[in-house]
Amino acid sequence: MAAALALLVAGCSEIGFPAVHDMPAPRADTPLTPDQVKQATDDLISQRDHQPQPVSATASVPAPAPQQASLQRTAVPSPQTTGTVGRQ
């Protein structure tokens, strides 16, 4: 029973891992030259600059009017009015 379990576990461990010496095939395409990279970057920047600006959701909502400061002072509750008892 233990031997059968060991064989099952050993067989499962090889499924998810590639062989050590499996190497990918060489690339068919050559990397871009620095001039090609600069040209592609310039093209992308040009396309980005010609895109219409997105309309944000907050642009259509008007800003709230500023509130005027109240000249009345707010009452600060004293310990006697809050019902708390001071400890000595």
Phi and psi restraints in degrees (range 20) as a CNS / XPLOR table:
assign (resid 1 and name C) (resid 2 and name N)
       (resid 2 and name CA) (resid 2 and name C) 1.0 -65.0 20.0 2
assign (resid 2 and name N) (resid 2 and name CA)
       (resid 2 and name C) (resid 3 and name N) 1.0 -37.4 20.0 2
assign (resid 2 and name C) (resid 3 and name N)
       (resid 3 and name CA) (resid 3 and name C) 1.0 -66.7 20.0 2
assign (resid 3 and name N) (resid 3 and name CA)
       (resid 3 and name C) (resid 4 and name N) 1.0 -38.3 20.0 2
assign (resid 3 and name C) (resid 4 and name N)
       (resid 4 and name CA) (resid 4 and name C) 1.0 -67.7 20.0 2
assign (resid 4 and name N) (resid 4 and name CA)
       (resid 4 and name C) (resid 5 and name N) 1.0 -39.6 20.0 2
assign (resid 4 and name C) (resid 5 and name N)
       (resid 5 and name CA) (resid 5 and name C) 1.0 -65.3 20.0 2
assign (resid 5 and name N) (resid 5 and name CA)
       (resid 5 and name C) (resid 6 and name N) 1.0 -40.3 20.0 2
assign (resid 5 and name C) (resid 6 and name N)
       (resid 6 and name CA) (resid 6 and name C) 1.0 -64.1 20.0 2
assign (resid 6 and name N) (resid 6 and name CA)
       (resid 6 and name C) (resid 7 and name N) 1.0 -38.9 20.0 2
assign (resid 6 and name C) (resid 7 and name N)
       (resid 7 and name CA) (resid 7 and name C) 1.0 -67.6 20.0 2
assign (resid 7 and name N) (resid 7 and name CA)
       (resid 7 and name C) (resid 8 and name N) 1.0 -38.3 20.0 2
assign (resid 7 and name C) (resid 8 and name N)
       (resid 8 and name CA) (resid 8 and name C) 1.0 -65.1 20.0 2
assign (resid 8 and name N) (resid 8 and name CA)
       (resid 8 and name C) (resid 9 and name N) 1.0 -43.6 20.0 2
assign (resid 8 and name C) (resid 9 and name N)
       (resid 9 and name CA) (resid 9 and name C) 1.0 -68.1 20.0 2
assign (resid 9 and name N) (resid 9 and name CA)
       (resid 9 and name C) (resid 10 and name N) 1.0 -41.0 20.0 2
assign (resid 9 and name C) (resid 10 and name N)
       (resid 10 and name CA) (resid 10 and name C) 1.0 -65.9 20.0 2
assign (resid 10 and name N) (resid 10 and name CA)
       (resid 10 and name C) (resid 11 and name N) 1.0 -36.4 20.0 2
assign (resid 10 and name C) (resid 11 and name N)
       (resid 11 and name CA) (resid 11 and name C) 1.0 -70.4 20.0 2
assign (resid 11 and name N) (resid 11 and name CA)
       (resid 11 and name C) (resid 12 and name N) 1.0 -31.1 20.0 2
assign (resid 11 and name C) (resid 12 and name N)
       (resid 12 and name CA) (resid 12 and name C) 1.0 -76.2 20.0 2
assign (resid 12 and name N) (resid 12 and name CA)
       (resid 12 and name C) (resid 13 and name N) 1.0 -24.7 20.0 2
assign (resid 12 and name C) (resid 13 and name N)
       (resid 13 and name CA) (resid 13 and name C) 1.0 -72.4 20.0 2
assign (resid 13 and name N) (resid 13 and name CA)
       (resid 13 and name C) (resid 14 and name N) 1.0 -19.5 20.0 2
assign (resid 13 and name C) (resid 14 and name N)
       (resid 14 and name CA) (resid 14 and name C) 1.0 -89.0 20.0 2
assign (resid 14 and name N) (resid 14 and name CA)
       (resid 14 and name C) (resid 15 and name N) 1.0 -9.3 20.0 2
assign (resid 14 and name C) (resid 15 and name N)
       (resid 15 and name CA) (resid 15 and name C) 1.0 -69.3 20.0 2
assign (resid 15 and name N) (resid 15 and name CA)
       (resid 15 and name C) (resid 16 and name N) 1.0 -44.1 20.0 2
assign (resid 15 and name C) (resid 16 and name N)
       (resid 16 and name CA) (resid 16 and name C) 1.0 -88.9 20.0 2
assign (resid 16 and name N) (resid 16 and name CA)
       (resid 16 and name C) (resid 17 and name N) 1.0 -4.2 20.0 2
assign (resid 16 and name C) (resid 17 and name N)
       (resid 17 and name CA) (resid 17 and name C) 1.0 -116.0 20.0 2
assign (resid 17 and name N) (resid 17 and name CA)
       (resid 17 and name C) (resid 18 and name N) 1.0 134.4 20.0 2
assign (resid 17 and name C) (resid 18 and name N)
       (resid 18 and name CA) (resid 18 and name C) 1.0 -76.7 20.0 2
assign (resid 18 and name N) (resid 18 and name CA)
       (resid 18 and name C) (resid 19 and name N) 1.0 163.8 20.0 2
assign (resid 18 and name C) (resid 19 and name N)
       (resid 19 and name CA) (resid 19 and name C) 1.0 -66.8 20.0 2
assign (resid 19 and name N) (resid 19 and name CA)
       (resid 19 and name C) (resid 20 and name N) 1.0 152.1 20.0 2
assign (resid 19 and name C) (resid 20 and name N)
       (resid 20 and name CA) (resid 20 and name C) 1.0 -63.5 20.0 2
assign (resid 20 and name N) (resid 20 and name CA)
       (resid 20 and name C) (resid 21 and name N) 1.0 -39.7 20.0 2
assign (resid 20 and name C) (resid 21 and name N)
       (resid 21 and name CA) (resid 21 and name C) 1.0 -96.0 20.0 2
assign (resid 21 and name N) (resid 21 and name CA)
       (resid 21 and name C) (resid 22 and name N) 1.0 9.3 20.0 2
assign (resid 21 and name C) (resid 22 and name N)
       (resid 22 and name CA) (resid 22 and name C) 1.0 -74.4 20.0 2
assign (resid 22 and name N) (resid 22 and name CA)
       (resid 22 and name C) (resid 23 and name N) 1.0 115.7 20.0 2
assign (resid 22 and name C) (resid 23 and name N)
       (resid 23 and name CA) (resid 23 and name C) 1.0 -113.0 20.0 2
assign (resid 23 and name N) (resid 23 and name CA)
       (resid 23 and name C) (resid 24 and name N) 1.0 144.6 20.0 2
assign (resid 23 and name C) (resid 24 and name N)
       (resid 24 and name CA) (resid 24 and name C) 1.0 -68.8 20.0 2
assign (resid 24 and name N) (resid 24 and name CA)
       (resid 24 and name C) (resid 25 and name N) 1.0 157.4 20.0 2
assign (resid 24 and name C) (resid 25 and name N)
       (resid 25 and name CA) (resid 25 and name C) 1.0 -67.8 20.0 2
assign (resid 25 and name N) (resid 25 and name CA)
       (resid 25 and name C) (resid 26 and name N) 1.0 150.1 20.0 2
assign (resid 25 and name C) (resid 26 and name N)
       (resid 26 and name CA) (resid 26 and name C) 1.0 -62.0 20.0 2
assign (resid 26 and name N) (resid 26 and name CA)
       (resid 26 and name C) (resid 27 and name N) 1.0 151.3 20.0 2
assign (resid 26 and name C) (resid 27 and name N)
       (resid 27 and name CA) (resid 27 and name C) 1.0 -67.6 20.0 2
assign (resid 27 and name N) (resid 27 and name CA)
       (resid 27 and name C) (resid 28 and name N) 1.0 140.9 20.0 2
assign (resid 27 and name C) (resid 28 and name N)
       (resid 28 and name CA) (resid 28 and name C) 1.0 -82.7 20.0 2
assign (resid 28 and name N) (resid 28 and name CA)
       (resid 28 and name C) (resid 29 and name N) 1.0 -30.1 20.0 2
assign (resid 28 and name C) (resid 29 and name N)
       (resid 29 and name CA) (resid 29 and name C) 1.0 -92.3 20.0 2
assign (resid 29 and name N) (resid 29 and name CA)
       (resid 29 and name C) (resid 30 and name N) 1.0 148.2 20.0 2
assign (resid 29 and name C) (resid 30 and name N)
       (resid 30 and name CA) (resid 30 and name C) 1.0 -91.8 20.0 2
assign (resid 30 and name N) (resid 30 and name CA)
       (resid 30 and name C) (resid 31 and name N) 1.0 152.0 20.0 2
assign (resid 30 and name C) (resid 31 and name N)
       (resid 31 and name CA) (resid 31 and name C) 1.0 -66.6 20.0 2
assign (resid 31 and name N) (resid 31 and name CA)
       (resid 31 and name C) (resid 32 and name N) 1.0 159.1 20.0 2
assign (resid 31 and name C) (resid 32 and name N)
       (resid 32 and name CA) (resid 32 and name C) 1.0 -70.8 20.0 2
assign (resid 32 and name N) (resid 32 and name CA)
       (resid 32 and name C) (resid 33 and name N) 1.0 146.1 20.0 2
assign (resid 32 and name C) (resid 33 and name N)
       (resid 33 and name CA) (resid 33 and name C) 1.0 -78.2 20.0 2
assign (resid 33 and name N) (resid 33 and name CA)
       (resid 33 and name C) (resid 34 and name N) 1.0 162.3 20.0 2
assign (resid 33 and name C) (resid 34 and name N)
       (resid 34 and name CA) (resid 34 and name C) 1.0 -57.2 20.0 2
assign (resid 34 and name N) (resid 34 and name CA)
       (resid 34 and name C) (resid 35 and name N) 1.0 -34.4 20.0 2
assign (resid 34 and name C) (resid 35 and name N)
       (resid 35 and name CA) (resid 35 and name C) 1.0 -67.2 20.0 2
assign (resid 35 and name N) (resid 35 and name CA)
       (resid 35 and name C) (resid 36 and name N) 1.0 -39.1 20.0 2
assign (resid 35 and name C) (resid 36 and name N)
       (resid 36 and name CA) (resid 36 and name C) 1.0 -67.7 20.0 2
assign (resid 36 and name N) (resid 36 and name CA)
       (resid 36 and name C) (resid 37 and name N) 1.0 -37.3 20.0 2
assign (resid 36 and name C) (resid 37 and name N)
       (resid 37 and name CA) (resid 37 and name C) 1.0 -64.0 20.0 2
assign (resid 37 and name N) (resid 37 and name CA)
       (resid 37 and name C) (resid 38 and name N) 1.0 -44.3 20.0 2
assign (resid 37 and name C) (resid 38 and name N)
       (resid 38 and name CA) (resid 38 and name C) 1.0 -63.5 20.0 2
assign (resid 38 and name N) (resid 38 and name CA)
       (resid 38 and name C) (resid 39 and name N) 1.0 -42.5 20.0 2
assign (resid 38 and name C) (resid 39 and name N)
       (resid 39 and name CA) (resid 39 and name C) 1.0 -63.4 20.0 2
assign (resid 39 and name N) (resid 39 and name CA)
       (resid 39 and name C) (resid 40 and name N) 1.0 -43.3 20.0 2
assign (resid 39 and name C) (resid 40 and name N)
       (resid 40 and name CA) (resid 40 and name C) 1.0 -65.3 20.0 2
assign (resid 40 and name N) (resid 40 and name CA)
       (resid 40 and name C) (resid 41 and name N) 1.0 -40.3 20.0 2
assign (resid 40 and name C) (resid 41 and name N)
       (resid 41 and name CA) (resid 41 and name C) 1.0 -63.9 20.0 2
assign (resid 41 and name N) (resid 41 and name CA)
       (resid 41 and name C) (resid 42 and name N) 1.0 -44.5 20.0 2
assign (resid 41 and name C) (resid 42 and name N)
       (resid 42 and name CA) (resid 42 and name C) 1.0 -62.6 20.0 2
assign (resid 42 and name N) (resid 42 and name CA)
       (resid 42 and name C) (resid 43 and name N) 1.0 -39.0 20.0 2
assign (resid 42 and name C) (resid 43 and name N)
       (resid 43 and name CA) (resid 43 and name C) 1.0 -64.2 20.0 2
assign (resid 43 and name N) (resid 43 and name CA)
       (resid 43 and name C) (resid 44 and name N) 1.0 -43.1 20.0 2
assign (resid 43 and name C) (resid 44 and name N)
       (resid 44 and name CA) (resid 44 and name C) 1.0 -65.8 20.0 2
assign (resid 44 and name N) (resid 44 and name CA)
       (resid 44 and name C) (resid 45 and name N) 1.0 -39.9 20.0 2
assign (resid 44 and name C) (resid 45 and name N)
       (resid 45 and name CA) (resid 45 and name C) 1.0 -65.2 20.0 2
assign (resid 45 and name N) (resid 45 and name CA)
       (resid 45 and name C) (resid 46 and name N) 1.0 -41.4 20.0 2
assign (resid 45 and name C) (resid 46 and name N)
       (resid 46 and name CA) (resid 46 and name C) 1.0 -63.2 20.0 2
assign (resid 46 and name N) (resid 46 and name CA)
       (resid 46 and name C) (resid 47 and name N) 1.0 -43.9 20.0 2
assign (resid 46 and name C) (resid 47 and name N)
       (resid 47 and name CA) (resid 47 and name C) 1.0 -64.8 20.0 2
assign (resid 47 and name N) (resid 47 and name CA)
       (resid 47 and name C) (resid 48 and name N) 1.0 -39.5 20.0 2
assign (resid 47 and name C) (resid 48 and name N)
       (resid 48 and name CA) (resid 48 and name C) 1.0 -63.6 20.0 2
assign (resid 48 and name N) (resid 48 and name CA)
       (resid 48 and name C) (resid 49 and name N) 1.0 -41.0 20.0 2
assign (resid 48 and name C) (resid 49 and name N)
       (resid 49 and name CA) (resid 49 and name C) 1.0 -68.5 20.0 2
assign (resid 49 and name N) (resid 49 and name CA)
       (resid 49 and name C) (resid 50 and name N) 1.0 -23.4 20.0 2
assign (resid 49 and name C) (resid 50 and name N)
       (resid 50 and name CA) (resid 50 and name C) 1.0 -93.9 20.0 2
assign (resid 50 and name N) (resid 50 and name CA)
       (resid 50 and name C) (resid 51 and name N) 1.0 0.4 20.0 2
assign (resid 50 and name C) (resid 51 and name N)
       (resid 51 and name CA) (resid 51 and name C) 1.0 -75.9 20.0 2
assign (resid 51 and name N) (resid 51 and name CA)
       (resid 51 and name C) (resid 52 and name N) 1.0 143.5 20.0 2
assign (resid 51 and name C) (resid 52 and name N)
       (resid 52 and name CA) (resid 52 and name C) 1.0 -67.9 20.0 2
assign (resid 52 and name N) (resid 52 and name CA)
       (resid 52 and name C) (resid 53 and name N) 1.0 147.5 20.0 2
assign (resid 52 and name C) (resid 53 and name N)
       (resid 53 and name CA) (resid 53 and name C) 1.0 -72.2 20.0 2
assign (resid 53 and name N) (resid 53 and name CA)
       (resid 53 and name C) (resid 54 and name N) 1.0 136.8 20.0 2
assign (resid 53 and name C) (resid 54 and name N)
       (resid 54 and name CA) (resid 54 and name C) 1.0 -70.0 20.0 2
assign (resid 54 and name N) (resid 54 and name CA)
       (resid 54 and name C) (resid 55 and name N) 1.0 146.0 20.0 2
assign (resid 54 and name C) (resid 55 and name N)
       (resid 55 and name CA) (resid 55 and name C) 1.0 -90.2 20.0 2
assign (resid 55 and name N) (resid 55 and name CA)
       (resid 55 and name C) (resid 56 and name N) 1.0 119.6 20.0 2
assign (resid 55 and name C) (resid 56 and name N)
       (resid 56 and name CA) (resid 56 and name C) 1.0 -81.7 20.0 2
assign (resid 56 and name N) (resid 56 and name CA)
       (resid 56 and name C) (resid 57 and name N) 1.0 155.6 20.0 2
assign (resid 56 and name C) (resid 57 and name N)
       (resid 57 and name CA) (resid 57 and name C) 1.0 -68.7 20.0 2
assign (resid 57 and name N) (resid 57 and name CA)
       (resid 57 and name C) (resid 58 and name N) 1.0 -27.1 20.0 2
assign (resid 57 and name C) (resid 58 and name N)
       (resid 58 and name CA) (resid 58 and name C) 1.0 -81.9 20.0 2
assign (resid 58 and name N) (resid 58 and name CA)
       (resid 58 and name C) (resid 59 and name N) 1.0 -13.2 20.0 2
assign (resid 58 and name C) (resid 59 and name N)
       (resid 59 and name CA) (resid 59 and name C) 1.0 -71.2 20.0 2
assign (resid 59 and name N) (resid 59 and name CA)
       (resid 59 and name C) (resid 60 and name N) 1.0 -29.7 20.0 2
assign (resid 59 and name C) (resid 60 and name N)
       (resid 60 and name CA) (resid 60 and name C) 1.0 -83.7 20.0 2
assign (resid 60 and name N) (resid 60 and name CA)
       (resid 60 and name C) (resid 61 and name N) 1.0 -15.4 20.0 2
assign (resid 60 and name C) (resid 61 and name N)
       (resid 61 and name CA) (resid 61 and name C) 1.0 -92.3 20.0 2
assign (resid 61 and name N) (resid 61 and name CA)
       (resid 61 and name C) (resid 62 and name N) 1.0 122.9 20.0 2
assign (resid 61 and name C) (resid 62 and name N)
       (resid 62 and name CA) (resid 62 and name C) 1.0 -68.5 20.0 2
assign (resid 62 and name N) (resid 62 and name CA)
       (resid 62 and name C) (resid 63 and name N) 1.0 150.7 20.0 2
assign (resid 62 and name C) (resid 63 and name N)
       (resid 63 and name CA) (resid 63 and name C) 1.0 -72.1 20.0 2
assign (resid 63 and name N) (resid 63 and name CA)
       (resid 63 and name C) (resid 64 and name N) 1.0 143.8 20.0 2
assign (resid 63 and name C) (resid 64 and name N)
       (resid 64 and name CA) (resid 64 and name C) 1.0 -68.0 20.0 2
assign (resid 64 and name N) (resid 64 and name CA)
       (resid 64 and name C) (resid 65 and name N) 1.0 148.6 20.0 2
assign (resid 64 and name C) (resid 65 and name N)
       (resid 65 and name CA) (resid 65 and name C) 1.0 -70.4 20.0 2
assign (resid 65 and name N) (resid 65 and name CA)
       (resid 65 and name C) (resid 66 and name N) 1.0 141.1 20.0 2
assign (resid 65 and name C) (resid 66 and name N)
       (resid 66 and name CA) (resid 66 and name C) 1.0 -66.6 20.0 2
assign (resid 66 and name N) (resid 66 and name CA)
       (resid 66 and name C) (resid 67 and name N) 1.0 140.8 20.0 2
assign (resid 66 and name C) (resid 67 and name N)
       (resid 67 and name CA) (resid 67 and name C) 1.0 -87.5 20.0 2
assign (resid 67 and name N) (resid 67 and name CA)
       (resid 67 and name C) (resid 68 and name N) 1.0 142.7 20.0 2
assign (resid 67 and name C) (resid 68 and name N)
       (resid 68 and name CA) (resid 68 and name C) 1.0 -82.2 20.0 2
assign (resid 68 and name N) (resid 68 and name CA)
       (resid 68 and name C) (resid 69 and name N) 1.0 143.8 20.0 2
assign (resid 68 and name C) (resid 69 and name N)
       (resid 69 and name CA) (resid 69 and name C) 1.0 -70.6 20.0 2
assign (resid 69 and name N) (resid 69 and name CA)
       (resid 69 and name C) (resid 70 and name N) 1.0 136.9 20.0 2
assign (resid 69 and name C) (resid 70 and name N)
       (resid 70 and name CA) (resid 70 and name C) 1.0 -80.6 20.0 2
assign (resid 70 and name N) (resid 70 and name CA)
       (resid 70 and name C) (resid 71 and name N) 1.0 140.0 20.0 2
assign (resid 70 and name C) (resid 71 and name N)
       (resid 71 and name CA) (resid 71 and name C) 1.0 -85.6 20.0 2
assign (resid 71 and name N) (resid 71 and name CA)
       (resid 71 and name C) (resid 72 and name N) 1.0 -11.0 20.0 2
assign (resid 71 and name C) (resid 72 and name N)
       (resid 72 and name CA) (resid 72 and name C) 1.0 -82.8 20.0 2
assign (resid 72 and name N) (resid 72 and name CA)
       (resid 72 and name C) (resid 73 and name N) 1.0 142.4 20.0 2
assign (resid 72 and name C) (resid 73 and name N)
       (resid 73 and name CA) (resid 73 and name C) 1.0 -88.1 20.0 2
assign (resid 73 and name N) (resid 73 and name CA)
       (resid 73 and name C) (resid 74 and name N) 1.0 143.5 20.0 2
assign (resid 73 and name C) (resid 74 and name N)
       (resid 74 and name CA) (resid 74 and name C) 1.0 -82.7 20.0 2
assign (resid 74 and name N) (resid 74 and name CA)
       (resid 74 and name C) (resid 75 and name N) 1.0 144.3 20.0 2
assign (resid 74 and name C) (resid 75 and name N)
       (resid 75 and name CA) (resid 75 and name C) 1.0 -76.7 20.0 2
assign (resid 75 and name N) (resid 75 and name CA)
       (resid 75 and name C) (resid 76 and name N) 1.0 133.3 20.0 2
assign (resid 75 and name C) (resid 76 and name N)
       (resid 76 and name CA) (resid 76 and name C) 1.0 -99.6 20.0 2
assign (resid 76 and name N) (resid 76 and name CA)
       (resid 76 and name C) (resid 77 and name N) 1.0 123.2 20.0 2
assign (resid 76 and name C) (resid 77 and name N)
       (resid 77 and name CA) (resid 77 and name C) 1.0 -66.8 20.0 2
assign (resid 77 and name N) (resid 77 and name CA)
       (resid 77 and name C) (resid 78 and name N) 1.0 136.8 20.0 2
assign (resid 77 and name C) (resid 78 and name N)
       (resid 78 and name CA) (resid 78 and name C) 1.0 -89.5 20.0 2
assign (resid 78 and name N) (resid 78 and name CA)
       (resid 78 and name C) (resid 79 and name N) 1.0 161.2 20.0 2
assign (resid 78 and name C) (resid 79 and name N)
       (resid 79 and name CA) (resid 79 and name C) 1.0 -60.9 20.0 2
assign (resid 79 and name N) (resid 79 and name CA)
       (resid 79 and name C) (resid 80 and name N) 1.0 -26.8 20.0 2
assign (resid 79 and name C) (resid 80 and name N)
       (resid 80 and name CA) (resid 80 and name C) 1.0 -72.6 20.0 2
assign (resid 80 and name N) (resid 80 and name CA)
       (resid 80 and name C) (resid 81 and name N) 1.0 -33.7 20.0 2
assign (resid 80 and name C) (resid 81 and name N)
       (resid 81 and name CA) (resid 81 and name C) 1.0 -85.1 20.0 2
assign (resid 81 and name N) (resid 81 and name CA)
       (resid 81 and name C) (resid 82 and name N) 1.0 -18.7 20.0 2
assign (resid 81 and name C) (resid 82 and name N)
       (resid 82 and name CA) (resid 82 and name C) 1.0 -86.1 20.0 2
assign (resid 82 and name N) (resid 82 and name CA)
       (resid 82 and name C) (resid 83 and name N) 1.0 -12.1 20.0 2
assign (resid 82 and name C) (resid 83 and name N)
       (resid 83 and name CA) (resid 83 and name C) 1.0 85.7 20.0 2
assign (resid 83 and name N) (resid 83 and name CA)
       (resid 83 and name C) (resid 84 and name N) 1.0 8.4 20.0 2
assign (resid 83 and name C) (resid 84 and name N)
       (resid 84 and name CA) (resid 84 and name C) 1.0 -86.3 20.0 2
assign (resid 84 and name N) (resid 84 and name CA)
       (resid 84 and name C) (resid 85 and name N) 1.0 148.0 20.0 2
assign (resid 84 and name C) (resid 85 and name N)
       (resid 85 and name CA) (resid 85 and name C) 1.0 -108.7 20.0 2
assign (resid 85 and name N) (resid 85 and name CA)
       (resid 85 and name C) (resid 86 and name N) 1.0 127.2 20.0 2
assign (resid 85 and name C) (resid 86 and name N)
       (resid 86 and name CA) (resid 86 and name C) 1.0 -76.6 20.0 2
assign (resid 86 and name N) (resid 86 and name CA)
       (resid 86 and name C) (resid 87 and name N) 1.0 144.2 20.0 2
assign (resid 86 and name C) (resid 87 and name N)
       (resid 87 and name CA) (resid 87 and name C) 1.0 -99.5 20.0 2
assign (resid 87 and name N) (resid 87 and name CA)
       (resid 87 and name C) (resid 88 and name N) 1.0 142.7 20.0 2
